[in-house]
Amino acid sequence: MPSARAQEDQRLLSLLRQIHQETRGHYGAVKLWKEARDRKIPCGRHRVARLRRLGQLEAKRVRRFRVSVEHHQLPPPAPNLLEQQFAAPALNRIWVGDITLVSTRAGWLYVAVLLDLCSRRVIGWAMREKPDQHVTLEALAMAVRQRQRQPGLMHHSDRGAQYTCGAYQHQLTTLGITPSMSGKGNCYDNAVAESFFSTLKNELVHHQTYHSRDEARREIFSFIEGFYNRQRRHQSLGYLSPLEFERRRYGS
């Protein structure tokens, strides 16, 4: 007959499997332990790590890649005002944006997002069949609807045509938002937005085969609004989700 310790391990492993499934299989040992602790499940960090290995509860990770497109004859980019200072003193002081593409059997789907640098929350997003200015303008419009802009709000992005184009820059000026752009060819200048897309692809996209763009849209929407903003723990936020971080610090 198994010892009391072994029986308790099996009970705890069953609970960890449940958490692993509910968090889409994305958490490593530390986040899994913190999630269990917040659910009032008594366990130690090293015990969780041991049982996670025993139960083969591996976090989903896939090699990251990024497809880039060269554009010519673009307006001059804005200066890099952010200078890799990836922290904001409060909400709505710095927004960071980026665009990526997702493969479906019906063709590419282009995804644009804006995140609040303070909370890492995705505050604006849009998805379209073409990588033109409309997808980034729609993401910006959503962010403006959802947030209260503060004087001196900075908008940081890379030098992609969707951000340097006249229509987008005009909209930033109209809204009183100060543009900032990464240095040429330096992905580290926009690391927070890049990191979000790495998370999206490693934890969702690379594990799916999308038969249509609408299917991809539904899954990405669910990931952003149902999991990433509300549930996914961020080490940079003290292992809180973006929404929980905002609630605790700002009551929003």
Buried (B, 14 or more C-beta within 10 A) or exposed (E): EEEEEEEBBEEBBEBBBEBBEEBBEBBBBBBBBBBBBEEEBEBEBEBBBBBBEEBEBEBEEEEEEEEEEEEEEEEEBBEBBBEEEBEBEEBBBBBBBBBBBBBBEBEBBBBBBBBBBBBBBBBBBBBBEEBBBBBBBBBBBBBBEEBEBEEEBBBBBBBBBBBBBEEBBEBBEEBEBBBBBBBEEEBEBBBBBBBBBBBBBBBBBBEBEBEEBEBBBEBBEEBBEEBBBEBBBBEEBEBBBBBBBBEEBEEE
